[in-house]
Amino acid sequence: MAGDNFGMQTAAGHLTVAAESKEPYAADVLAQLHEDAAQVVARYPQKRSALLPLLHLVQSVDGYVTGRGIDFCAEVLDLTTAEVSGVATFYTQYKRHPNGEYTVGVCTNTLCAIMGGDQIWDEVSEHLGIGHDETTPDGKITLERVECNAACDYAPVVMANWEFFDNQTPESTKQLVDDLREGKDVRPTRGPARVCTFKQVSRVLAGFHDGLADEGVGAGPASLEGLRLAKQNDWTAPDGGASREEHQPEATSDRTAPGLSGSTDSPANAPDEKPGEGSVAPATLFDADDKGDGKDAK
């Protein structure tokens, strides 16, 4: 893996956590983290629900989810470090090793691949000298091979810190990463006037707005083509309300295991109630009239 301090892994792929990842936060940094975390937690009736934005908050400070960041989230939310780590290692937006200042994701899913995404990936990877989830030695670019950038109408698509760069070529993408490494302001195809850093974007994902949400074009012409054609031809969606009711299949059984609820009437946990607290004994899959001995099971 390129670089000495970015994303160190063993040959078997096991993460090597640097010692500084576990060093305590400076007093002023920790105080600000607690202040910001309090604002985030206050948005949720159950504070453990704030884990996802708090992990982004940690990344906005450290640049990735550090060991001390795991400890911080666990302490604030009354969770175990294992619970926090389980979430941090599940979602790819959370990095467990130092990430670059800019995450560049090349889509190589079906449509983008057909339109040139695979070639973009091959050439940019060679140009930077790094592979998937690896970072350039200067710490500027982390390169990712992405399954889908959710912009098929502009394939092939590349994203830099989740800002869109549409209709890309190998040449334009190599120019993109070169400009980012040189510290130039790079303007996405849609969205804000420039690409923000990974730490800045992480703070936005934690719920602290940067004022750029309504800047620039949101949906381009290709995304709006269907709407344009519908208006041009005076097309409207059919009023299928009555039809849906007429064709709604009747339930074949109203039996629900004791103590269980349907998907539409499941009670929510009370604020800060932990799973299992105050609940009745687990229900069986059998009604009271069933023996539950399993003799009829095939």
N, C-alpha and C positions, 0 to 999 in steps of 0.2 A: 504494500500500500504506500502511495506516495506521501512524502513528508514524514517528519519525525514525531509530530505532536497531534496529527489529525487522524482520528479513526484507527488507532492501533488495534490490530487483531492478531491472534496467533494463527498458525498454519491451519488449525482445526476450525477456525472461525470464531473462537471464543473471545469475547470482548476483554481487552485489557484496560481497566479503569485507572487512569492516571491518579497519582497521589493527591494532586491539587484539587481533584474533583471532590474530595472529602474534607478539605480544609474549611474551617468555619468561616461564615461571612463576616466581613468587617462590620463593626457596630452600626455605622450609618447606613450601610447597604441593607442590613437585616431590619433595621427600623423602618426603612422605606418599603421593604417587602411586606412587612406586617401591616403597614398602613394600606398598601394597595390590596393586599389579600383580604383585609376586612371589607373593603368596598365590593370585592368580587363575591365573597361569601354571603354578604347581605342580600344579594339578588336571589338567593335560593332558600326555599322553606326548609330544606335539609342540607346542611353544610357539606356533606360528602359529595353532593351533586356538583360542587364547585371544583372538583378535581381536574377536569379537563382544562378549564381556563387557568387554573393555578399552575399547571405544568407549562403552559405557554408563558405564563408570567416568569417562571424560573428561567425559561429559555431566553426571555427578553433581557435577562441580567447576565446569565452565564454563557449564552450561545448554544447551549444544549442542556439536557436534563442531567445535572450532576448528582453525585451522591449526597451532597449537602442539600440539594434541591429536593431530593426524595425525602430526606429527613424533615425538611421544612414543611412540605405538603402533608406528610403524615402527622406531624405535630399539630398543625393548624386545623386539620380536618378530623382528628381523632381516629386515624386509620393506622394500620400497620404498614411498615415499609414494604412488606411483601405485596400488599394490596396496591400501593402506589406504583411499585415497580411493574406489577402485572399489567397495569394500564399503560404505563410509559413504554413498555416493550411491545405493545399490541399495535399501536397506531404509528404509521410511518412518518407522520409530521413531528413526532417526538424523537429526538436524536439522543442516543446514549453515549455518543462520543463527540468530540468537538466538530462542529459543522462549519462550513465555509460562510463567508459574509453573504454569499448569494448561492441559493440552491437552484440549479438549472436542471429542469426536468424535460427530457426529450420523450415525447409520446411515441411508442412503437406498437400500439394496439392496431387492430386490423386495418382501419381506413388510413390512419397516419402512416402505417408501415407501407401500404400499397402506394401511397402518394409520395413516399421518399423518406419516411421517418427512420427506417433502418439505416439508410445511407447517411442521414444526418448524424445518427448516433455513432456509427463507425468512424466517421471523419472527425467529429468533435472529440470523441474519446481519444483518438490518436493525436489530435492537435494538442490536447491538454496533457496527454500522457497519463490519464487516470481512467478507471473503470467505474462501474456502478457503485454509488454511495462512497466514493473516494473523493478526497479533497486535494486540490493543488497545494504544493509545498508552501506557497505564500499565504494560504488560508483564505483565499478569495472565493474560489468556486468549488462547490460540491456538486458532482454530476450524478444525476439519477436517470435510470431507465424507467419511464412511467407507463403504467398500463393504459391510462386514459386521462387526458387533460380536459375532458368534457367540452370540447369545441370542435366536433367532427366536421362542422360546416366550414371550417377554415384549415383543414388538414393540408400539410403536416403542421402540427402546432408544437411550440416549445414554450415552457413557462419559466420565468425567473422570479423566485420568491412568490409564486402563484399569480403573477401577472402575465397576461397573454401576449405572445408573439406569434401572429398568425401567418399562414402561407409561407413557411420558412424553407430555406435551402441550406445545404451544408455551408455555403459561403456566408450567408447572412447570420447563421448561428455562430460560426467561428468569429465573425466580427462582433457579435453580441458579447461573447465571453471575453474577448480581448478588450472591449470597451469597459466592461465591468471591472476587469482586473486593473485597468489603468485609472479607475476612479472617475470615469466620465458619467454624467447624468444620462441614463438610457431611458428613452420613452417607450412604453409598451404600445402595442397596436391599439388596445382599448384600455380604459381605466385612467389612472392618475398620470401626471406629466412625467413621472420618473419612477424607477424601481427603488423601493425602500430596502434597507438592509434586513437581514434575517432577524436580527434582534428587534428592529423597529416593527416588522410585520408580526413578530411573536407577541409584542405588547398589544397590538390591535386585536389579535386573536384572543388575547386574554380579556378583552372587553373595553379597552381604553381607546377611544376613537382618535384618529389623527386628522380628521377634517377632510380627508381625501376621498371619501366614499362616493360622492357625487361628481367627482372630477372626471372629465373626459367622457368618451363614448362608452356606454354600457353594452348595448346590443348592436352589432353592425348589420349592414344590409343583408348579408347571407342569412343571419338568424331571423330576420324580420320578413323574409321573402314570402313565407306562407301567409303571414298576416296581410301583406300587401296584396297578394292574389285574392284573398278572401274579401277584402274591401272592394277591390276592383270589380269582382264578379258578384258582389252583394251576397256572398255566401254566409250563412249562419249555421250554428250548431243546432241540430234537431232538439225539440223539447221532448226529451225522452222520459220525463218524470213519471207520467201515467203508464207509459209502456213498460218501464222498469218494474213498477208495482204489479202490473198484470202478469209479467213473466217471472216474478220473483218465486223461486222454488220454495215449497213449504218445508218446514223442518220435519225431519223424519223421526226425531225423538227429542223430548225435552228433559231427558235425564242428565243430571249433572252430579258428579261425585260429591258427597257431603263435604261441606266446607270450602268447595271450590266455586269460582265465579267465572262467568263468561268474559270474553275479551272486552266487552263494552261496559261491563258493570263492576270491574275489578276495583276495589277500594284503594285509594292512594295511602301511602304511609303518612302518619302524622309527622309534623316537623321534627327532624332529628331522631325519628324512630329508626332503630336498626332492624334489619330483616330478622323476623322471628320473634321480636319482642312483643309481648302481649297477645300473641296469636294462640289459637286453639291447637290441640294436638293434630298432627298431620292426618289428613283424610285418606281413607283407602279408596281404591278404585271400584269398590262395591257398595251398593245401597244396603240399607239395613236388612232387606229381605234376602240378600245374597249370602251364601255361606262363606264365600271367599276362600274355599279350600283349593281352588285351582283344578278340581277334578274334571271339569268340563272343558278345560283349555286344550286346544289341539296344537 
